[in-house]
Amino acid sequence: MAVRGGILLFDLFYRPGMTDAQIAYTVDNEYMEVRSREYRLGDGDLATRGPPVRFSVSHMAPNVQVPTKYRTREPMFYNTDIDRVLRAHGSRVHRFGHTHEWADAVVDGVRYVNRPVGYEAPRGRLEDFVVTV
């Protein structure tokens, strides 16, 4: 993860301790070695560095409280450590992906937005996928 121009960017990382069955749930393991992308937070990762960030971006979904149409929340799609870091950096808006599901919700003062292009995304203009921060 890194802060660039006031934007907190996360690399793709999965939470440690996932089972082989959880990893096999998606096809991610066919494209990369998922275990090499497992990451556990250290104390320094939660220290706020510099002024608060304007917003943050990750591929993994950071918060399991964001509404979903699915009955279960597969561990392969979420890493709540991301949420801990973005909050430590003062992010008030977070863009994420990986769930392939449109979302726009505020949870405990942070706005979480996912606007995937494709899958079940509504067809529309490019402006429909723009998020104003």
Contacts in CASP RR format, 6 or more apart in sequence:
PFRMAT RR
TARGET T0000
AUTHOR 0000-0000-0000
METHOD contacts of the structure
MODEL  1
MAVRGGILLFDLFYRPGMTDAQIAYTVDNEYMEVRSREYRLGDGDLATRG
PPVRFSVSHMAPNVQVPTKYRTREPMFYNTDIDRVLRAHGSRVHRFGHTH
EWADAVVDGVRYVNRPVGYEAPRGRLEDFVVTV
1 8 0 8 1.000
1 9 0 8 1.000
1 10 0 8 1.000
1 11 0 8 1.000
1 45 0 8 1.000
1 85 0 8 1.000
2 8 0 8 1.000
2 9 0 8 1.000
3 9 0 8 1.000
3 49 0 8 1.000
3 50 0 8 1.000
3 53 0 8 1.000
3 89 0 8 1.000
5 54 0 8 1.000
6 51 0 8 1.000
6 53 0 8 1.000
6 54 0 8 1.000
7 53 0 8 1.000
7 54 0 8 1.000
7 55 0 8 1.000
7 56 0 8 1.000
7 57 0 8 1.000
8 53 0 8 1.000
8 55 0 8 1.000
8 56 0 8 1.000
8 57 0 8 1.000
8 85 0 8 1.000
8 86 0 8 1.000
8 89 0 8 1.000
8 91 0 8 1.000
9 56 0 8 1.000
9 57 0 8 1.000
9 58 0 8 1.000
10 56 0 8 1.000
10 57 0 8 1.000
10 58 0 8 1.000
10 59 0 8 1.000
10 60 0 8 1.000
10 82 0 8 1.000
10 85 0 8 1.000
11 37 0 8 1.000
12 37 0 8 1.000
12 58 0 8 1.000
12 59 0 8 1.000
12 60 0 8 1.000
13 37 0 8 1.000
13 38 0 8 1.000
13 39 0 8 1.000
13 60 0 8 1.000
13 79 0 8 1.000
13 82 0 8 1.000
14 34 0 8 1.000
14 37 0 8 1.000
14 38 0 8 1.000
14 39 0 8 1.000
14 60 0 8 1.000
14 76 0 8 1.000
14 79 0 8 1.000
15 38 0 8 1.000
15 39 0 8 1.000
15 40 0 8 1.000
15 75 0 8 1.000
15 78 0 8 1.000
15 79 0 8 1.000
15 80 0 8 1.000
15 81 0 8 1.000
16 38 0 8 1.000
16 39 0 8 1.000
16 40 0 8 1.000
17 38 0 8 1.000
18 34 0 8 1.000
18 38 0 8 1.000
18 75 0 8 1.000
18 76 0 8 1.000
22 74 0 8 1.000
22 75 0 8 1.000
22 76 0 8 1.000
23 29 0 8 1.000
23 34 0 8 1.000
23 35 0 8 1.000
23 76 0 8 1.000
25 74 0 8 1.000
25 76 0 8 1.000
26 74 0 8 1.000
26 76 0 8 1.000
26 77 0 8 1.000
28 34 0 8 1.000
28 76 0 8 1.000
39 79 0 8 1.000
39 81 0 8 1.000
40 81 0 8 1.000
41 81 0 8 1.000
41 84 0 8 1.000
41 85 0 8 1.000
45 81 0 8 1.000
45 85 0 8 1.000
45 88 0 8 1.000
46 84 0 8 1.000
46 85 0 8 1.000
46 88 0 8 1.000
47 88 0 8 1.000
48 88 0 8 1.000
48 89 0 8 1.000
48 90 0 8 1.000
49 89 0 8 1.000
52 89 0 8 1.000
52 90 0 8 1.000
52 91 0 8 1.000
52 92 0 8 1.000
53 86 0 8 1.000
53 89 0 8 1.000
53 90 0 8 1.000
53 91 0 8 1.000
54 91 0 8 1.000
54 93 0 8 1.000
54 133 0 8 1.000
55 91 0 8 1.000
55 92 0 8 1.000
55 93 0 8 1.000
55 94 0 8 1.000
55 95 0 8 1.000
55 133 0 8 1.000
56 86 0 8 1.000
56 89 0 8 1.000
56 91 0 8 1.000
56 93 0 8 1.000
56 94 0 8 1.000
56 95 0 8 1.000
57 94 0 8 1.000
57 95 0 8 1.000
57 96 0 8 1.000
58 79 0 8 1.000
58 82 0 8 1.000
58 86 0 8 1.000
58 94 0 8 1.000
58 95 0 8 1.000
58 96 0 8 1.000
58 97 0 8 1.000
59 96 0 8 1.000
59 97 0 8 1.000
59 98 0 8 1.000
60 77 0 8 1.000
60 78 0 8 1.000
60 79 0 8 1.000
60 82 0 8 1.000
60 96 0 8 1.000
60 97 0 8 1.000
60 98 0 8 1.000
61 77 0 8 1.000
61 78 0 8 1.000
61 79 0 8 1.000
61 96 0 8 1.000
61 97 0 8 1.000
61 98 0 8 1.000
61 99 0 8 1.000
61 112 0 8 1.000
61 114 0 8 1.000
62 78 0 8 1.000
62 79 0 8 1.000
62 80 0 8 1.000
62 82 0 8 1.000
62 83 0 8 1.000
62 86 0 8 1.000
62 94 0 8 1.000
62 96 0 8 1.000
62 112 0 8 1.000
63 78 0 8 1.000
63 80 0 8 1.000
63 83 0 8 1.000
63 94 0 8 1.000
63 107 0 8 1.000
63 110 0 8 1.000
63 112 0 8 1.000
64 73 0 8 1.000
64 78 0 8 1.000
64 80 0 8 1.000
65 105 0 8 1.000
65 107 0 8 1.000
65 108 0 8 1.000
66 103 0 8 1.000
66 105 0 8 1.000
66 107 0 8 1.000
66 112 0 8 1.000
66 114 0 8 1.000
67 103 0 8 1.000
67 105 0 8 1.000
68 99 0 8 1.000
68 101 0 8 1.000
68 103 0 8 1.000
69 101 0 8 1.000
70 101 0 8 1.000
77 98 0 8 1.000
77 99 0 8 1.000
82 96 0 8 1.000
83 94 0 8 1.000
83 110 0 8 1.000
86 94 0 8 1.000
86 110 0 8 1.000
87 110 0 8 1.000
91 110 0 8 1.000
92 109 0 8 1.000
92 110 0 8 1.000
92 111 0 8 1.000
93 110 0 8 1.000
93 111 0 8 1.000
93 113 0 8 1.000
93 131 0 8 1.000
93 133 0 8 1.000
94 110 0 8 1.000
94 111 0 8 1.000
94 112 0 8 1.000
94 113 0 8 1.000
95 113 0 8 1.000
95 114 0 8 1.000
95 115 0 8 1.000
95 131 0 8 1.000
96 112 0 8 1.000
96 113 0 8 1.000
96 114 0 8 1.000
97 114 0 8 1.000
97 116 0 8 1.000
99 114 0 8 1.000
99 116 0 8 1.000
100 116 0 8 1.000
100 118 0 8 1.000
100 119 0 8 1.000
100 120 0 8 1.000
101 114 0 8 1.000
101 116 0 8 1.000
101 119 0 8 1.000
101 120 0 8 1.000
102 114 0 8 1.000
102 115 0 8 1.000
102 116 0 8 1.000
102 120 0 8 1.000
102 121 0 8 1.000
102 122 0 8 1.000
103 112 0 8 1.000
103 113 0 8 1.000
103 114 0 8 1.000
104 111 0 8 1.000
104 112 0 8 1.000
104 113 0 8 1.000
104 114 0 8 1.000
104 115 0 8 1.000
104 131 0 8 1.000
105 111 0 8 1.000
105 112 0 8 1.000
106 112 0 8 1.000
113 131 0 8 1.000
115 121 0 8 1.000
115 128 0 8 1.000
115 129 0 8 1.000
115 131 0 8 1.000
117 129 0 8 1.000
121 129 0 8 1.000
122 128 0 8 1.000
END
